[in-house]
Amino acid sequence: MKTILVVDDDFGVRQLLRRVLEDLGHKVHDVESALDALELLKTVTVDLALCDVLMPGRDGVWLTDQILTRHPGTPVALATGVLEMDPTVTLRAGVVGYIVKPFKRSAIVDLLEAAFEAPARVRPAEIDLAAFDAI
């Protein structure tokens, strides 16, 4: 069982994801904003943060950067209504994938498999360049 944080401003989307994720055996926390997510992450450790990209106030891209800075090693997946995501968003270190709304159960399952089987990605700021000089 993994612990997953769902961040989406749409109550219906949060409830759908909660139902599917819990049916798959995971523990779910859900919040409606990026700021609520950061507040929750002060007290809860999650195995995956699943964040909506477009939300009022701080968006999912901002939240992704905050999670990766404040909670390094926490994988982030993105959810969007946009069919194609900008690669500068989806390929950033720490982002393990994205799903497109409306969600299909199979897409959620595929995303989870990718997220939990993906090797840890190193953020560029965490690379010790001095180690390369020794080679």
N, C-alpha and C positions, 0 to 999 in steps of 0.2 A: 504494500500500500504506500502510495506517495501522497504528499501534501501539496495541493495545488491552489494557487491564488488566482482567482478570476477577477479581472478589473474591466468593467464595462458600464457605461452610463445607462444602458438599456436594461431595465429590470427583467424583461422577458428573455433576453439573451443570457443574462446571468443565471436565471432559473433553468433554462434549457441546458446550459453547460454544466450546472450543478447536478442536474438529474443524470445526464449522460456520464459524467465523471464519477459520481457516486455509484452508479450502476456498474461501472468498471472496477469498483473497489477502492477508489481514492477518497481521501479526506479533502474537503473543499472549503475554502474561505472565499467569500465574494464581497467586493466593495464596488461603489459606483464612481469613484474618482481616483486620479493619480495621488492626490494628497492623502486620501483615506488609505490607499495601499501603503504608502510610506509610513503612515502612523501604525498600521497593523504590523508591518515588518519590523518594527521596533521590539515587538514582543513574540512574534511567531516566525519560525524558520520554515521556508517552503522549498520543495524540490523543483518547482516550476512556477513561474509567473506567466499567466496568459493574459495579455493586455490588448484591449481595443486600441487601435491607432488613433481614431478620431473621436475625441471626447471634449466636452466643454472645459474651459480652463486649460490646465496642463494636459497635453496629449500623451499618447502612448510612446511616442519616440522620446519625449522628455523623460517620461517615467522609466523607460528602458535604460537611459543613461544614468539616472539616479540609482536604480537598482544595481546596475553593474559597478557603480562607484561605491555605494554604501554597503552592498552585500555581494562582493565579488564571488564568482563561482555559482551564483544563482542563475540558472538558465532562464531565458525569456523567450516566449513565443508570442507572436502578434496575431491579432484578429482584425480583419478589415472587410469593408464592403467593396473595396476597390479590387478589380480582377487582377491587376498586375501591380505589384509593389516595386518601388524604386529600389534597385539593388544596394544603394548606399544605406538603406534602412535594413533590408533583409540580410545583407551579408556582414553587418557589423558584428564584431566579436561579442559573443554571449547570446546572440539571437540564434535559436536552434530551428526556427521555421515559422511559417505563418499559415493561417487558414482563412478562407474567404466565406463571408456570409452570403446567403443563408447556409448554415453548417449542415453537413451530412455526417451522420455518426461515423461512417468509415473514414472521413477526413480527420475527425477528431482522434480516432484510434491511430491512424497513420502518423499524425503529429506527435502523439504521446510516444509512440515507438521510436520515432526519430529523436525526440528530445531526450529520452532516457537511455538510448543506445549511442547517442552522439559522443564522440570523444570530447574531453574538456578543451575548450578553445582558449588560447592565451591571448590576452589583450596586449596590443603593441606596447603600452606603457609598462607592462610587467616583464617584458623580455630583457634579460640581462645581456646587453651587447658586449660587455667585457668577456663573457664566456666564449663568444665567437672569435675574439682576438687570440685566444689561447689555442685555437684549432689550427 
